[in-house]
Amino acid sequence: MGEYRLDRFTVLLVEDNGFIRQTFETLLRQLKIARLTTAKNSEEAIEWLKVQKKDHNPGPDIIISDLLMSPINGLILLRWVRTATESPNRFVPFVMLSGAADRDYVTASRDLGTTEFLAKPFSVNSVFLHLAKVIEQPRSIIATQKYFGPDRRRTQRSGAPNDKERRREGTDHVTMVYSAEKTVKAKNVSDVWCFQLPNTLKERAGNDICSGPPTLPDNILAEAEESLERAVLDFAEWAQKYLANLATLCERAMEEPDKRTLQFAGSMSLPTNCEGRAVRLDIRLSRLQARCFMT
């Protein structure tokens, strides 16, 4: 098995919540990613990417972005990266990060050109495996009038969604691009282009990588896991204070009916902060609030 040299990679991390951004940043640095840029939201990320293009910089090797952000969410950032002329690299691998990993979000991310979808709660192992997949198993980039991004079928055996085949058989209608010097034009008129470019990320990860699953040194993984465990403990302490605050608001609402609207507004700000700060906190706040404020 070969060990990765992740210190050779440049990563852009986009996350609007400070707690998760710091936790994820610490984890990536523990994985030895030294060239790491963080953005507080999609707007900040887009402005930074524009500067990279202006300075003739190829931009990051990988983008990791949260999905639910404001005022611009991760889906809009992804679309900008894939389609904007100001984007420094429309081919860059894009990993979408979200706690709302339902089918609609996954489908929307796929249709806009995401490379991987990383669900919260994340672990050291899940983050590393997604990075390894981006490096080891790059997909062809497909460009048509309606889509630009990784081939949405990961393998040739993958069937069409809902068994509704839209692709034409054969490759006579596809222009194949293998490098800047090698392009094979389509035999028939078509707007479909397929880019099967050299895997530069794998080369950068280490030319001595042999067969077998990629790995990281045990000491690096241990440091990363310890760092994530500390973050979980920090959050547990914060969550206890959060629940105590919520309980106080509910008690006040019961004691002072005329001020329930004010107390309700205060309680509603808590789950929003919790959703962002926590990787996942399965508390059914709506039922608890209903009991306090509807009684």
N, C-alpha and C positions, 0 to 999 in steps of 0.2 A: 504494500500500500504506500502511496505517496503522500507527503505532507505539504499542505498549501503554504504559500508565502503571501498572505493577505496584506502584508505591509506594502506591497507593490500596487495596491488598488486605491483609487480615489472614489469616495462615496459621498453622495448628497443625501442627507436625512432631513425629511420635511415632516414636522409634527407640531401641532399648535398647542399641545398641552405640555407645560414645562416639566412635570413629573415624569411622564412617559418619555419625553425627548431626552431628558438627562439619563434615565435608566437605560434607554436604548443606546445612547451615545457611549455610556460607560461600558455596556456589553460589547459594542463594536470595537472599542479601543482595547478591551481585554482580549478580543480575537486578533489583536495586532494590526488593525486597520489604522494606520497612522495619518493618512491624508483624508480627513473627515471634515466636511462642511455641513453645518446645520442651518436650517431655516425655520422660523417660527410659524410660517404659513405659506400658502401657495404663491401669494403675491411676492413675498420676499424671495422665494425660490426662483420665480420667473425672472425677476430683476437680476439676480445673480447669474442665471444662465445667459441672459442677454449680454451681460458684461463678458462672459467667457467667449461668446461668439464674436463680439466686437474686438476682443483682444486676440482673436485667432487661436483660442484655446479649445481643444476638443471637448472640454467639459468632463463630468464625472464618468467613471467606468460603470457605475451602478447608481440608480436612484431608488431610495426607499421612502415612500410617502404614505402618510395616513390618508384615509378616504374622507372621513367626516370632519371637515374644517370649514371655517368661515373667514372672510366672505367668499373665498374661492375654494371649492372642495378639491379632493384629490383627482376626481374624474376630469375636471376641467384642466387641471395641471397636466394630466396624462395626455389629454387631447392636444394641448398646446405643444407639449414635447414632441408628439408624433406628427404634427401638421404645420406648425409655425415656421416661417422662413428664418426667424430669429433664433430658433432652437439650434444649439451648437452640434447636436448629434441626435437625429431622429431615430437612429437605430439603438440607442442606449437601452440596456436592460432596465425594466421598471418593475419594482416589487411594490404592490399595493398592500398596505397594512390597515387592518380594520377589525374592530370587535363586532361589527355588524356584517358577519360573513354569511348572509343569507343568499339565496339563489339570484335574486334580482341584482344585488350589488356585484356578485361574482360575474354574472352575465354582462352587466354594463361595463365592468372593468375589462373583461375579455374582448368585448366588441370595440373598445376604444384603444386596444393594443397593449394591455398589460402583459408582462412576461410571467410573473408569478403573483399569487395572492397569498399573503401571510396573515392568518387569523390570530387575533388576540383571544386568550392569553398566550403569549409566546414564551418559549424557553430557549436556553442556549442551543440545545440540539436542533430545534425547529428553525431557528435563525440560520445556523450553520448549514443545515441541509438545503434550505432554500437558496443560499448563496452558492453552495456546491452545484445545485441543479442549474443555476444560471450559467456557471462557469463550464460545467462538464457537458451539458446537454442543450446547447443553443439551438433554437428553432430558426428555420428560414424566415426571412422577412418578406411578407406579401404586400404588394402595393397595387391598388386598383383605384378607380374613381371614388369609391365609397369607403375604403379601408386602407390603413397603413399600420402594420405592426406584425408581431410574430404570427406564424401560421397557427390558426386557432385549433387545428387538429394536431395533437402532439405526435401522433404516429400515423403511418399510412393506413393502419388498420382501424383507426378511429372513424366511426360512422358519422353521418350528417345529423345535426340536431333534429330531434323529432322525426327522424327517418325521412326528412325532406331534402333530397340531394339537389344542390344548386350548382355544383361544379361540373364542368364539362370533362368528359373522359380524355385521357391522354395529355400530352404536354405541347402539342403543336401550336397551341394558342398562347403559350407562356414564354415571355422573354426571360432567359436565365442569366443572372449576373453572378460570376464567381469571384471577380476581383476588378480593380480599375482597368486592368488590361484584357480581361477575358469576359466577353458578353456574347451569348448565343441568342440571336434574334428569333422571335416567334415565326413559324412558317405561315400561320394564318393571322389576319388582323385581329388584334385584341388589346385591351388595356391592362392585362395582367402581367405583372413583373414579379419575379421571385429572386431574392438575393440570398445566395448561399455563400457567405463570405468566410474567410479564414477565421478560425477560433483564436483570436488574439488574447482573450481573457485566460484561456487555459495555458497558453504559452507564458503569460505573465505570472500565473500562479506558481509556475515552477516547471522548467523543462525536464526535471528528473522524475516527474510523476509517472509511476508505473501503473500496471493494471491493478484493478481492485478498487474498492470504494475510497474516496478521498478522506483524509483525516487531518486533524490538528494535533500538535503535541499535547500529551496528557496534562502537562502543567498549565498550558494556556486554557484548555477547557475547564480545568479545576478552578482557575482564577476567575473565569467568566461566570461559572455557576455560583461561586461564592458571592460575587458582586450582585448577581440577580437575587440571591437569597436575602442579602442585606436590604435590597430595595423592597422586597416583599414584606420584610419585618417593619421597615419604615412605613409602608402603606398600612399594615395592620394597626400600628399605633395611631395613624391618622384616621383610619376607619372607626376606631373606638371613639375618638373625639367627635367624629361626624355623627355617629349614632346617638351619642349623648346630647349633642346639640339638637338633633331632630326630636328626641324624646322631650327635651325642654320646650321646644316650640309647640309640640302637641299638647303638653300639659297646660301651657299658657292659653292655648286656643280653647281648651275645655273650661278653664277658669274665667276667661274674659271673652264671652261670645261676641261682644261688640267689636273686638279687635281681631276676629278670625281672618278677615281678609288680609290684614297686614302680616299675621303669622303665617298664613298660607303662602303669601308671596315669598317670605323668607325661607320656608321649607322647600319651595320649588327651585330655589337657586342651589340647594344642596345636591340633589341628584345630578344636575348638570355638571357640577364640579366633580362629583364622584365618578361619573361616567368617563370623564376625560382623564382624571387622575388615576383611577383604577384601571387595571388591565381588564378585569371583569368583577363585578360585585352583584351577585344575584339576590337583590332585595326587592320585593314587590312594594315599592313606595306608594303606588297609587291606592292600594287597598288600605294601607295604614293611614294615609292622609284622608281617605274617604270617611274612615271611622271617626277621625278627630274633627273634621270640619263639616260633616253632614249630620252629625248627631244633634 
